[in-house]
Amino acid sequence: MSQITDQLQNARKAAGLSQEVLATQAGLSRMTVQRIESGQIDPRLSTLLEMARVLGLELMTVPAALRPQLEDFVRSGGRLLGQPAGAGAPPSIAETLAGGRGG
């Protein structure tokens, strides 16, 4: 659970939101957000989903065996291994799904 809450906390900080602002927008108390981020409580899934929504994130479950490959794929920007990078590269799968070459 701490990996999820750590990622939510990192996203909150990257967005420049205080615990108070996140809490208000998610319909929670600041104390609840503080306790979740510090690991003092195990939040309900609905609470995590609401926090993620406010942060523009979507939680998803992935089979543990596929997680390393999925993380590699995400880090590569949707490019397959061995696919060249740079201006002359073909569009990544992520760019194709988004409807353009990106930039």
Phi and psi restraints in degrees (value plus and minus 20) as a CYANA .aco file:
   2 SER   PHI     -83.5   -43.5
   2 SER   PSI     -48.2    -8.2
   3 GLN   PHI     -85.2   -45.2
   3 GLN   PSI     -60.7   -20.7
   4 ILE   PHI     -86.0   -46.0
   4 ILE   PSI     -68.4   -28.4
   5 THR   PHI     -86.7   -46.7
   5 THR   PSI     -54.7   -14.7
   6 ASP   PHI     -82.6   -42.6
   6 ASP   PSI     -62.7   -22.7
   7 GLN   PHI     -86.8   -46.8
   7 GLN   PSI     -58.3   -18.3
   8 LEU   PHI     -85.3   -45.3
   8 LEU   PSI     -60.9   -20.9
   9 GLN   PHI     -84.0   -44.0
   9 GLN   PSI     -64.4   -24.4
  10 ASN   PHI     -81.1   -41.1
  10 ASN   PSI     -61.0   -21.0
  11 ALA   PHI     -85.8   -45.8
  11 ALA   PSI     -59.5   -19.5
  12 ARG   PHI     -80.9   -40.9
  12 ARG   PSI     -67.4   -27.4
  13 LYS   PHI     -85.0   -45.0
  13 LYS   PSI     -61.4   -21.4
  14 ALA   PHI     -83.7   -43.7
  14 ALA   PSI     -51.8   -11.8
  15 ALA   PHI    -100.6   -60.6
  15 ALA   PSI     -26.6    13.4
  16 GLY   PHI      53.4    93.4
  16 GLY   PSI       5.2    45.2
  17 LEU   PHI    -116.6   -76.6
  17 LEU   PSI     121.1   161.1
  18 SER   PHI    -100.7   -60.7
  18 SER   PSI     144.9   184.9
  19 GLN   PHI     -79.5   -39.5
  19 GLN   PSI     -56.9   -16.9
  20 GLU   PHI     -82.9   -42.9
  20 GLU   PSI     -65.4   -25.4
  21 VAL   PHI     -86.2   -46.2
  21 VAL   PSI     -66.2   -26.2
  22 LEU   PHI     -77.7   -37.7
  22 LEU   PSI     -66.9   -26.9
  23 ALA   PHI     -79.0   -39.0
  23 ALA   PSI     -68.1   -28.1
  24 THR   PHI     -80.0   -40.0
  24 THR   PSI     -66.8   -26.8
  25 GLN   PHI     -90.0   -50.0
  25 GLN   PSI     -45.8    -5.8
  26 ALA   PHI    -113.4   -73.4
  26 ALA   PSI     -22.1    17.9
  27 GLY   PHI      53.3    93.3
  27 GLY   PSI      12.5    52.5
  28 LEU   PHI    -140.5  -100.5
  28 LEU   PSI     150.6   190.6
  29 SER   PHI    -109.3   -69.3
  29 SER   PSI     134.2   174.2
  30 ARG   PHI     -79.6   -39.6
  30 ARG   PSI     -57.1   -17.1
  31 MET   PHI     -82.2   -42.2
  31 MET   PSI     -57.7   -17.7
  32 THR   PHI     -83.4   -43.4
  32 THR   PSI     -66.5   -26.5
  33 VAL   PHI     -81.0   -41.0
  33 VAL   PSI     -64.0   -24.0
  34 GLN   PHI     -81.0   -41.0
  34 GLN   PSI     -63.8   -23.8
  35 ARG   PHI     -89.0   -49.0
  35 ARG   PSI     -54.9   -14.9
  36 ILE   PHI     -86.2   -46.2
  36 ILE   PSI     -69.0   -29.0
  37 GLU   PHI     -84.6   -44.6
  37 GLU   PSI     -51.4   -11.4
  38 SER   PHI    -106.9   -66.9
  38 SER   PSI     -23.8    16.2
  39 GLY   PHI      60.4   100.4
  39 GLY   PSI      -6.6    33.4
  40 GLN   PHI     -94.7   -54.7
  40 GLN   PSI     -44.7    -4.7
  41 ILE   PHI    -155.0  -115.0
  41 ILE   PSI     133.8   173.8
  42 ASP   PHI    -116.5   -76.5
  42 ASP   PSI      90.2   130.2
  43 PRO   PHI     -94.2   -54.2
  43 PRO   PSI     139.0   179.0
  44 ARG   PHI     -91.0   -51.0
  44 ARG   PSI     134.1   174.1
  45 LEU   PHI     -78.8   -38.8
  45 LEU   PSI     -60.0   -20.0
  46 SER   PHI     -80.8   -40.8
  46 SER   PSI     -54.8   -14.8
  47 THR   PHI     -88.1   -48.1
  47 THR   PSI     -64.7   -24.7
  48 LEU   PHI     -82.8   -42.8
  48 LEU   PSI     -61.0   -21.0
  49 LEU   PHI     -82.9   -42.9
  49 LEU   PSI     -59.0   -19.0
  50 GLU   PHI     -89.8   -49.8
  50 GLU   PSI     -61.4   -21.4
  51 MET   PHI     -81.2   -41.2
  51 MET   PSI     -64.6   -24.6
  52 ALA   PHI     -81.4   -41.4
  52 ALA   PSI     -62.3   -22.3
  53 ARG   PHI     -77.6   -37.6
  53 ARG   PSI     -66.5   -26.5
  54 VAL   PHI     -80.6   -40.6
  54 VAL   PSI     -55.2   -15.2
  55 LEU   PHI    -106.5   -66.5
  55 LEU   PSI     -17.3    22.7
  56 GLY   PHI      54.6    94.6
  56 GLY   PSI       5.8    45.8
  57 LEU   PHI    -133.2   -93.2
  57 LEU   PSI     143.2   183.2
  58 GLU   PHI    -151.7  -111.7
  58 GLU   PSI     105.8   145.8
  59 LEU   PHI    -101.6   -61.6
  59 LEU   PSI     122.1   162.1
  60 MET   PHI    -165.6  -125.6
  60 MET   PSI     130.0   170.0
  61 THR   PHI    -116.9   -76.9
  61 THR   PSI     121.9   161.9
  62 VAL   PHI    -153.8  -113.8
  62 VAL   PSI     115.1   155.1
  63 PRO   PHI     -76.0   -36.0
  63 PRO   PSI     115.2   155.2
  64 ALA   PHI     -74.3   -34.3
  64 ALA   PSI     -56.4   -16.4
  65 ALA   PHI     -86.9   -46.9
  65 ALA   PSI     -45.2    -5.2
  66 LEU   PHI    -114.9   -74.9
  66 LEU   PSI     -30.1     9.9
  67 ARG   PHI     -77.7   -37.7
  67 ARG   PSI     -66.9   -26.9
  68 PRO   PHI     -78.9   -38.9
  68 PRO   PSI     -61.6   -21.6
  69 GLN   PHI     -88.0   -48.0
  69 GLN   PSI     -59.1   -19.1
  70 LEU   PHI     -85.2   -45.2
  70 LEU   PSI     -63.1   -23.1
  71 GLU   PHI     -82.1   -42.1
  71 GLU   PSI     -61.5   -21.5
  72 ASP   PHI     -81.4   -41.4
  72 ASP   PSI     -63.0   -23.0
  73 PHE   PHI     -82.8   -42.8
  73 PHE   PSI     -64.6   -24.6
  74 VAL   PHI     -84.5   -44.5
  74 VAL   PSI     -65.2   -25.2
  75 ARG   PHI     -81.0   -41.0
  75 ARG   PSI     -50.6   -10.6
  76 SER   PHI    -100.3   -60.3
  76 SER   PSI     -19.9    20.1
  77 GLY   PHI      53.5    93.5
  77 GLY   PSI       2.4    42.4
  78 GLY   PHI      67.1   107.1
  78 GLY   PSI      -7.6    32.4
  79 ARG   PHI    -113.0   -73.0
  79 ARG   PSI     121.9   161.9
  80 LEU   PHI     -93.7   -53.7
  80 LEU   PSI     133.3   173.3
  81 LEU   PHI     -77.4   -37.4
  81 LEU   PSI     116.9   156.9
  82 GLY   PHI      64.7   104.7
  82 GLY   PSI     -25.8    14.2
  83 GLN   PHI     -97.4   -57.4
  83 GLN   PSI     109.5   149.5
  84 PRO   PHI     -85.9   -45.9
  84 PRO   PSI     131.1   171.1
  85 ALA   PHI    -121.3   -81.3
  85 ALA   PSI     152.2   192.2
  86 GLY   PHI      85.4   125.4
  86 GLY   PSI    -197.7  -157.7
  87 ALA   PHI     -83.2   -43.2
  87 ALA   PSI     -51.6   -11.6
  88 GLY   PHI    -109.3   -69.3
  88 GLY   PSI     -17.3    22.7
  89 ALA   PHI     -92.9   -52.9
  89 ALA   PSI     128.3   168.3
  90 PRO   PHI     -86.7   -46.7
  90 PRO   PSI     137.8   177.8
  91 PRO   PHI     -81.3   -41.3
  91 PRO   PSI     125.8   165.8
  92 SER   PHI     -94.0   -54.0
  92 SER   PSI     144.8   184.8
  93 ILE   PHI     -79.6   -39.6
  93 ILE   PSI     -61.3   -21.3
  94 ALA   PHI     -82.1   -42.1
  94 ALA   PSI     -61.7   -21.7
  95 GLU   PHI     -87.5   -47.5
  95 GLU   PSI     -59.6   -19.6
  96 THR   PHI     -82.1   -42.1
  96 THR   PSI     -64.0   -24.0
  97 LEU   PHI     -85.6   -45.6
  97 LEU   PSI     -52.1   -12.1
  98 ALA   PHI     -97.6   -57.6
  98 ALA   PSI     -32.1     7.9
  99 GLY   PHI      74.9   114.9
  99 GLY   PSI      -1.9    38.1
 100 GLY   PHI    -188.9  -148.9
 100 GLY   PSI    -198.8  -158.8
 101 ARG   PHI    -104.4   -64.4
 101 ARG   PSI     -29.6    10.4
 102 GLY   PHI      54.1    94.1
 102 GLY   PSI    -177.4  -137.4
